[in-house]
Amino acid sequence: MTNVLIDQNCKWLANQDNQKLLQNYDEIFIVGDDLKQREYDEALATFCMDNCCELLTADNRAYIHFFTDKRIKNIQISEFVYEHKADRPIYLVKIIN
C-alpha cells in the first residue's frame, strides 16, 4: 500500500515538521478532512481498503473493527512512532491480503 490515513487522534503527524516520517507514502489522507471525523472504525477500514491505505492511529483497538469489511482477512500492527508529549505510541495498521 502506498497511501496513508491519519486518524484524528494523531493529526499532528500531517504537520509540515513531520513530513520526513511520511515520505514513503504517495498520498496522505486525514480523518476530519478526507473522511468524517465521527466515522466509526468500520468506515476507516473500508476507506483504507478502497484507497490502498495504511492507518496511523493512537487507538490501540481500532484494528478490531477492520474485520467487519469482509475483504480484510489479515492485518499487521506495529509501532510507527512514540508520541512523547502524550506518552503513547502511534500504531501503524496495515491490511495484509
N, CA, C and O atoms as a GROMACS GRO file, in nm:
protein
  388
    1MET      N    1   0.085  -0.118   0.000
    1MET     CA    2   0.000   0.000   0.000
    1MET      C    3   0.089   0.123   0.000
    1MET      O    4   0.194   0.127   0.064
    2THR      N    5   0.046   0.222  -0.071
    2THR     CA    6   0.131   0.338  -0.088
    2THR      C    7   0.072   0.465  -0.028
    2THR      O    8   0.135   0.570  -0.031
    3ASN      N    9  -0.048   0.456   0.027
    3ASN     CA   10  -0.113   0.574   0.085
    3ASN      C   11  -0.130   0.552   0.235
    3ASN      O   12  -0.114   0.441   0.285
    4VAL      N   13  -0.162   0.661   0.305
    4VAL     CA   14  -0.182   0.651   0.449
    4VAL      C   15  -0.300   0.736   0.491
    4VAL      O   16  -0.324   0.844   0.437
    5LEU      N   17  -0.374   0.686   0.588
    5LEU     CA   18  -0.484   0.760   0.651
    5LEU      C   19  -0.440   0.790   0.794
    5LEU      O   20  -0.407   0.699   0.870
    6ILE      N   21  -0.441   0.917   0.829
    6ILE     CA   22  -0.402   0.959   0.964
    6ILE      C   23  -0.528   0.983   1.045
    6ILE      O   24  -0.613   1.064   1.008
    7ASP      N   25  -0.539   0.912   1.156
    7ASP     CA   26  -0.656   0.922   1.242
    7ASP      C   27  -0.658   1.057   1.313
    7ASP      O   28  -0.555   1.122   1.328
    8GLN      N   29  -0.776   1.096   1.355
    8GLN     CA   30  -0.796   1.226   1.421
    8GLN      C   31  -0.709   1.239   1.547
    8GLN      O   32  -0.666   1.349   1.580
    9ASN      N   33  -0.684   1.128   1.616
    9ASN     CA   34  -0.611   1.134   1.741
    9ASN      C   35  -0.460   1.151   1.726
    9ASN      O   36  -0.388   1.161   1.825
   10CYS      N   37  -0.413   1.156   1.603
   10CYS     CA   38  -0.270   1.182   1.579
   10CYS      C   39  -0.252   1.269   1.455
   10CYS      O   40  -0.157   1.252   1.378
   11LYS      N   41  -0.344   1.360   1.438
   11LYS     CA   42  -0.346   1.450   1.322
   11LYS      C   43  -0.217   1.532   1.309
   11LYS      O   44  -0.182   1.578   1.201
   12TRP      N   45  -0.147   1.550   1.420
   12TRP     CA   46  -0.022   1.627   1.421
   12TRP      C   47   0.083   1.567   1.327
   12TRP      O   48   0.175   1.637   1.285
   13LEU      N   49   0.069   1.439   1.294
   13LEU     CA   50   0.165   1.376   1.202
   13LEU      C   51   0.163   1.441   1.064
   13LEU      O   52   0.262   1.434   0.991
   14ALA      N   53   0.052   1.502   1.029
   14ALA     CA   54   0.039   1.564   0.896
   14ALA      C   55   0.105   1.701   0.890
   14ALA      O   56   0.112   1.760   0.782
   15ASN      N   57   0.152   1.753   1.001
   15ASN     CA   58   0.219   1.883   1.001
   15ASN      C   59   0.346   1.879   0.916
   15ASN      O   60   0.409   1.775   0.902
   16GLN      N   61   0.379   1.991   0.862
   16GLN     CA   62   0.497   2.004   0.776
   16GLN      C   63   0.625   1.953   0.844
   16GLN      O   64   0.713   1.899   0.778
   17ASP      N   65   0.634   1.971   0.975
   17ASP     CA   66   0.753   1.928   1.050
   17ASP      C   67   0.774   1.778   1.048
   17ASP      O   68   0.885   1.730   1.072
   18ASN      N   69   0.671   1.702   1.020
   18ASN     CA   70   0.678   1.556   1.026
   18ASN      C   71   0.679   1.490   0.888
   18ASN      O   72   0.661   1.369   0.879
   19GLN      N   73   0.702   1.566   0.786
   19GLN     CA   74   0.697   1.511   0.650
   19GLN      C   75   0.800   1.401   0.627
   19GLN      O   76   0.779   1.313   0.543
   20LYS      N   77   0.910   1.405   0.700
   20LYS     CA   78   1.010   1.300   0.684
   20LYS      C   79   0.956   1.164   0.726
   20LYS      O   80   0.992   1.062   0.667
   21LEU      N   81   0.870   1.161   0.827
   21LEU     CA   82   0.809   1.036   0.873
   21LEU      C   83   0.716   0.976   0.767
   21LEU      O   84   0.697   0.854   0.761
   22LEU      N   85   0.659   1.062   0.685
   22LEU     CA   86   0.559   1.018   0.588
   22LEU      C   87   0.610   1.016   0.445
   22LEU      O   88   0.531   1.001   0.352
   23GLN      N   89   0.738   1.031   0.425
   23GLN     CA   90   0.794   1.045   0.292
   23GLN      C   91   0.775   0.923   0.202
   23GLN      O   92   0.785   0.936   0.080
   24ASN      N   93   0.748   0.807   0.258
   24ASN     CA   94   0.731   0.687   0.176
   24ASN      C   95   0.589   0.669   0.123
   24ASN      O   96   0.562   0.573   0.051
   25TYR      N   97   0.500   0.760   0.158
   25TYR     CA   98   0.361   0.749   0.114
   25TYR      C   99   0.334   0.842  -0.004
   25TYR      O  100   0.380   0.956  -0.007
   26ASP      N  101   0.259   0.791  -0.102
   26ASP     CA  102   0.223   0.871  -0.219
   26ASP      C  103   0.117   0.975  -0.186
   26ASP      O  104   0.126   1.090  -0.228
   27GLU      N  105   0.016   0.933  -0.110
   27GLU     CA  106  -0.093   1.023  -0.078
   27GLU      C  107  -0.125   1.012   0.071
   27GLU      O  108  -0.124   0.903   0.128
   28ILE      N  109  -0.153   1.126   0.133
   28ILE     CA  110  -0.183   1.132   0.276
   28ILE      C  111  -0.327   1.180   0.292
   28ILE      O  112  -0.363   1.289   0.247
   29PHE      N  113  -0.408   1.097   0.357
   29PHE     CA  114  -0.546   1.132   0.388
   29PHE      C  115  -0.556   1.157   0.538
   29PHE      O  116  -0.480   1.099   0.616
   30ILE      N  117  -0.649   1.243   0.578
   30ILE     CA  118  -0.663   1.277   0.719
   30ILE      C  119  -0.810   1.267   0.759
   30ILE      O  120  -0.898   1.322   0.694
   31VAL      N  121  -0.833   1.196   0.869
   31VAL     CA  122  -0.968   1.189   0.924
   31VAL      C  123  -1.005   1.330   0.970
   31VAL      O  124  -0.929   1.395   1.041
   32GLY      N  125  -1.121   1.374   0.929
   32GLY     CA  126  -1.165   1.510   0.958
   32GLY      C  127  -1.158   1.597   0.833
   32GLY      O  128  -1.230   1.696   0.821
   33ASP      N  129  -1.070   1.560   0.739
   33ASP     CA  130  -1.060   1.630   0.612
   33ASP      C  131  -1.114   1.542   0.498
   33ASP      O  132  -1.201   1.585   0.421
   34ASP      N  133  -1.063   1.421   0.488
   34ASP     CA  134  -1.098   1.331   0.379
   34ASP      C  135  -1.204   1.228   0.418
   34ASP      O  136  -1.259   1.159   0.332
   35LEU      N  137  -1.231   1.218   0.544
   35LEU     CA  138  -1.329   1.125   0.598
   35LEU      C  139  -1.389   1.192   0.721
   35LEU      O  140  -1.317   1.258   0.796
   36LYS      N  141  -1.518   1.177   0.742
   36LYS     CA  142  -1.582   1.243   0.855
   36LYS      C  143  -1.513   1.206   0.986
   36LYS      O  144  -1.476   1.091   1.008
   37GLN      N  145  -1.498   1.304   1.072
   37GLN     CA  146  -1.429   1.285   1.198
   37GLN      C  147  -1.499   1.183   1.288
   37GLN      O  148  -1.433   1.110   1.361
   38ARG      N  149  -1.627   1.178   1.283
   38ARG     CA  150  -1.703   1.092   1.372
   38ARG      C  151  -1.736   0.955   1.312
   38ARG      O  152  -1.823   0.885   1.364
   39GLU      N  153  -1.669   0.918   1.205
   39GLU     CA  154  -1.692   0.787   1.145
   39GLU      C  155  -1.648   0.677   1.241
   39GLU      O  156  -1.555   0.695   1.319
   40TYR      N  157  -1.714   0.565   1.234
   40TYR     CA  158  -1.676   0.450   1.314
   40TYR      C  159  -1.553   0.383   1.252
   40TYR      O  160  -1.521   0.405   1.136
   41ASP      N  161  -1.487   0.301   1.332
   41ASP     CA  162  -1.367   0.233   1.286
   41ASP      C  163  -1.395   0.145   1.165
   41ASP      O  164  -1.305   0.122   1.083
   42GLU      N  165  -1.517   0.095   1.152
   42GLU     CA  166  -1.552   0.015   1.035
   42GLU      C  167  -1.536   0.097   0.907
   42GLU      O  168  -1.490   0.046   0.805
   43ALA      N  169  -1.573   0.224   0.913
   43ALA     CA  170  -1.560   0.312   0.797
   43ALA      C  171  -1.413   0.340   0.767
   43ALA      O  172  -1.375   0.355   0.651
   44LEU      N  173  -1.331   0.346   0.870
   44LEU     CA  174  -1.186   0.365   0.848
   44LEU      C  175  -1.130   0.246   0.772
   44LEU      O  176  -1.049   0.263   0.680
   45ALA      N  177  -1.172   0.128   0.809
   45ALA     CA  178  -1.125   0.007   0.742
   45ALA      C  179  -1.164   0.006   0.595
   45ALA      O  180  -1.081  -0.022   0.509
   46THR      N  181  -1.289   0.036   0.568
   46THR     CA  182  -1.337   0.040   0.430
   46THR      C  183  -1.264   0.147   0.350
   46THR      O  184  -1.225   0.123   0.235
   47PHE      N  185  -1.244   0.264   0.409
   47PHE     CA  186  -1.171   0.371   0.342
   47PHE      C  187  -1.029   0.324   0.309
   47PHE      O  188  -0.980   0.346   0.198
   48CYS      N  189  -0.964   0.261   0.404
   48CYS     CA  190  -0.828   0.212   0.381
   48CYS      C  191  -0.824   0.108   0.270
   48CYS      O  192  -0.735   0.111   0.185
   49MET      N  193  -0.918   0.018   0.271
   49MET     CA  194  -0.923  -0.086   0.169
   49MET      C  195  -0.949  -0.025   0.031
   49MET      O  196  -0.884  -0.063  -0.067
   50ASP      N  197  -1.043   0.067   0.023
   50ASP     CA  198  -1.080   0.128  -0.105
   50ASP      C  199  -0.972   0.220  -0.161
   50ASP      O  200  -0.963   0.239  -0.282
   51ASN      N  201  -0.889   0.278  -0.074
   51ASN     CA  202  -0.790   0.376  -0.117
   51ASN      C  203  -0.646   0.329  -0.100
   51ASN      O  204  -0.553   0.410  -0.102
   52CYS      N  205  -0.628   0.199  -0.083
   52CYS     CA  206  -0.494   0.140  -0.067
   52CYS      C  207  -0.413   0.213   0.041
   52CYS      O  208  -0.300   0.257   0.018
   53CYS      N  209  -0.475   0.225   0.158
   53CYS     CA  210  -0.412   0.300   0.268
   53CYS      C  211  -0.371   0.210   0.383
   53CYS      O  212  -0.429   0.103   0.406
   54GLU      N  213  -0.271   0.256   0.452
   54GLU     CA  214  -0.238   0.206   0.584
   54GLU      C  215  -0.296   0.309   0.680
   54GLU      O  216  -0.323   0.422   0.641
   55LEU      N  217  -0.316   0.270   0.804
   55LEU     CA  218  -0.374   0.360   0.904
   55LEU      C  219  -0.273   0.392   1.012
   55LEU      O  220  -0.206   0.302   1.064
   56LEU      N  221  -0.261   0.519   1.046
   56LEU     CA  222  -0.183   0.562   1.162
   56LEU      C  223  -0.281   0.609   1.268
   56LEU      O  224  -0.363   0.697   1.242
   57THR      N  225  -0.273   0.551   1.387
   57THR     CA  226  -0.368   0.581   1.492
   57THR      C  227  -0.305   0.560   1.630
   57THR      O  228  -0.213   0.480   1.645
   58ALA      N  229  -0.355   0.632   1.727
   58ALA     CA  230  -0.316   0.611   1.866
   58ALA      C  231  -0.413   0.516   1.935
   58ALA      O  232  -0.390   0.476   2.050
   59ASP      N  233  -0.520   0.479   1.867
   59ASP     CA  234  -0.622   0.390   1.922
   59ASP      C  235  -0.572   0.246   1.913
   59ASP      O  236  -0.562   0.190   1.803
   60ASN      N  237  -0.541   0.186   2.026
   60ASN     CA  238  -0.484   0.052   2.024
   60ASN      C  239  -0.588  -0.057   2.002
   60ASN      O  240  -0.555  -0.176   2.007
   61ARG      N  241  -0.713  -0.020   1.978
   61ARG     CA  242  -0.818  -0.118   1.949
   61ARG      C  243  -0.888  -0.090   1.815
   61ARG      O  244  -0.983  -0.160   1.781
   62ALA      N  245  -0.843   0.006   1.741
   62ALA     CA  246  -0.909   0.042   1.615
   62ALA      C  247  -0.912  -0.074   1.516
   62ALA      O  248  -1.007  -0.087   1.439
   63TYR      N  249  -0.812  -0.156   1.518
   63TYR     CA  250  -0.800  -0.265   1.423
   63TYR      C  251  -0.912  -0.369   1.437
   63TYR      O  252  -0.944  -0.438   1.340
   64ILE      N  253  -0.971  -0.383   1.555
   64ILE     CA  254  -1.073  -0.485   1.580
   64ILE      C  255  -1.186  -0.476   1.479
   64ILE      O  256  -1.236  -0.578   1.431
   65HIS      N  257  -1.227  -0.355   1.447
   65HIS     CA  258  -1.340  -0.334   1.357
   65HIS      C  259  -1.302  -0.347   1.210
   65HIS      O  260  -1.389  -0.346   1.123
   66PHE      N  261  -1.174  -0.360   1.181
   66PHE     CA  262  -1.131  -0.376   1.042
   66PHE      C  263  -1.189  -0.504   0.982
   66PHE      O  264  -1.213  -0.510   0.861
   67PHE      N  265  -1.211  -0.603   1.064
   67PHE     CA  266  -1.258  -0.732   1.012
   67PHE      C  267  -1.407  -0.732   0.977
   67PHE      O  268  -1.458  -0.833   0.927
   68THR      N  269  -1.477  -0.622   1.002
   68THR     CA  270  -1.616  -0.614   0.957
   68THR      C  271  -1.624  -0.598   0.806
   68THR      O  272  -1.726  -0.631   0.745
   69ASP      N  273  -1.517  -0.549   0.744
   69ASP     CA  274  -1.508  -0.545   0.598
   69ASP      C  275  -1.462  -0.684   0.554
   69ASP      O  276  -1.347  -0.721   0.577
   70LYS      N  277  -1.549  -0.758   0.494
   70LYS     CA  278  -1.523  -0.899   0.460
   70LYS      C  279  -1.406  -0.919   0.365
   70LYS      O  280  -1.356  -1.031   0.351
   71ARG      N  281  -1.361  -0.814   0.300
   71ARG     CA  282  -1.244  -0.824   0.213
   71ARG      C  283  -1.115  -0.834   0.292
   71ARG      O  284  -1.012  -0.877   0.240
   72ILE      N  285  -1.119  -0.793   0.418
   72ILE     CA  286  -0.998  -0.789   0.502
   72ILE      C  287  -0.989  -0.918   0.581
   72ILE      O  288  -1.077  -0.950   0.661
   73LYS      N  289  -0.882  -0.990   0.558
   73LYS     CA  290  -0.860  -1.119   0.626
   73LYS      C  291  -0.745  -1.113   0.726
   73LYS      O  292  -0.746  -1.182   0.827
   74ASN      N  293  -0.645  -1.029   0.697
   74ASN     CA  294  -0.527  -1.020   0.783
   74ASN      C  295  -0.484  -0.875   0.796
   74ASN      O  296  -0.493  -0.797   0.701
   75ILE      N  297  -0.436  -0.841   0.914
   75ILE     CA  298  -0.377  -0.709   0.935
   75ILE      C  299  -0.248  -0.725   1.013
   75ILE      O  300  -0.226  -0.824   1.082
   76GLN      N  301  -0.164  -0.626   0.999
   76GLN     CA  302  -0.038  -0.623   1.072
   76GLN      C  303  -0.034  -0.492   1.150
   76GLN      O  304  -0.063  -0.386   1.095
   77ILE      N  305   0.004  -0.500   1.277
   77ILE     CA  306   0.010  -0.382   1.362
   77ILE      C  307   0.152  -0.368   1.414
   77ILE      O  308   0.211  -0.464   1.463
   78SER      N  309   0.204  -0.247   1.404
   78SER     CA  310   0.337  -0.220   1.460
   78SER      C  311   0.339  -0.078   1.515
   78SER      O  312   0.252   0.004   1.484
   79GLU      N  313   0.438  -0.051   1.597
   79GLU     CA  314   0.454   0.085   1.649
   79GLU      C  315   0.526   0.168   1.543
   79GLU      O  316   0.636   0.133   1.500
   80PHE      N  317   0.464   0.276   1.503
   80PHE     CA  318   0.519   0.363   1.398
   80PHE      C  319   0.614   0.465   1.459
   80PHE      O  320   0.726   0.485   1.411
   81VAL      N  321   0.569   0.530   1.565
   81VAL     CA  322   0.648   0.632   1.633
   81VAL      C  323   0.592   0.646   1.775
   81VAL      O  324   0.475   0.614   1.799
   82TYR      N  325   0.673   0.694   1.866
   82TYR     CA  326   0.626   0.717   2.002
   82TYR      C  327   0.603   0.866   2.022
   82TYR      O  328   0.693   0.947   1.999
   83GLU      N  329   0.483   0.902   2.063
   83GLU     CA  330   0.449   1.042   2.088
   83GLU      C  331   0.481   1.075   2.233
   83GLU      O  332   0.403   1.044   2.323
   84HIS      N  333   0.596   1.136   2.255
   84HIS     CA  334   0.644   1.162   2.391
   84HIS      C  335   0.557   1.263   2.466
   84HIS      O  336   0.539   1.250   2.588
   85LYS      N  337   0.503   1.361   2.398
   85LYS     CA  338   0.419   1.461   2.466
   85LYS      C  339   0.296   1.398   2.528
   85LYS      O  340   0.253   1.439   2.636
   86ALA      N  341   0.239   1.300   2.462
   86ALA     CA  342   0.118   1.234   2.511
   86ALA      C  343   0.150   1.102   2.580
   86ALA      O  344   0.061   1.037   2.635
   87ASP      N  345   0.277   1.062   2.579
   87ASP     CA  346   0.322   0.938   2.641
   87ASP      C  347   0.244   0.817   2.589
   87ASP      O  348   0.188   0.739   2.666
   88ARG      N  349   0.244   0.804   2.454
   88ARG     CA  350   0.172   0.693   2.392
   88ARG      C  351   0.233   0.660   2.257
   88ARG      O  352   0.293   0.746   2.192
   89PRO      N  353   0.218   0.536   2.215
   89PRO     CA  354   0.264   0.500   2.081
   89PRO      C  355   0.160   0.535   1.975
   89PRO      O  356   0.040   0.541   2.003
   90ILE      N  357   0.208   0.557   1.855
   90ILE     CA  358   0.123   0.569   1.737
   90ILE      C  359   0.142   0.440   1.660
   90ILE      O  360   0.255   0.401   1.628
   91TYR      N  361   0.032   0.374   1.631
   91TYR     CA  362   0.036   0.244   1.566
   91TYR      C  363   0.017   0.257   1.415
   91TYR      O  364  -0.057   0.343   1.367
   92LEU      N  365   0.084   0.170   1.343
   92LEU     CA  366   0.067   0.155   1.200
   92LEU      C  367  -0.012   0.027   1.177
   92LEU      O  368   0.033  -0.081   1.213
   93VAL      N  369  -0.129   0.040   1.116
   93VAL     CA  370  -0.214  -0.076   1.086
   93VAL      C  371  -0.212  -0.097   0.935
   93VAL      O  372  -0.253  -0.010   0.858
   94LYS      N  373  -0.163  -0.213   0.894
   94LYS     CA  374  -0.154  -0.247   0.753
   94LYS      C  375  -0.250  -0.361   0.721
   94LYS      O  376  -0.259  -0.458   0.797
   95ILE      N  377  -0.319  -0.349   0.612
   95ILE     CA  378  -0.404  -0.458   0.563
   95ILE      C  379  -0.317  -0.551   0.482
   95ILE      O  380  -0.252  -0.509   0.386
   96ILE      N  381  -0.315  -0.678   0.520
   96ILE     CA  382  -0.233  -0.778   0.453
   96ILE      C  383  -0.328  -0.881   0.392
   96ILE      O  384  -0.382  -0.964   0.465
   97ASN      N  385  -0.349  -0.877   0.264
   97ASN     CA  386  -0.438  -0.973   0.197
   97ASN      C  387  -0.366  -1.040   0.083
   97ASN      O  388  -0.424  -1.124   0.014
   0.00000   0.00000   0.00000
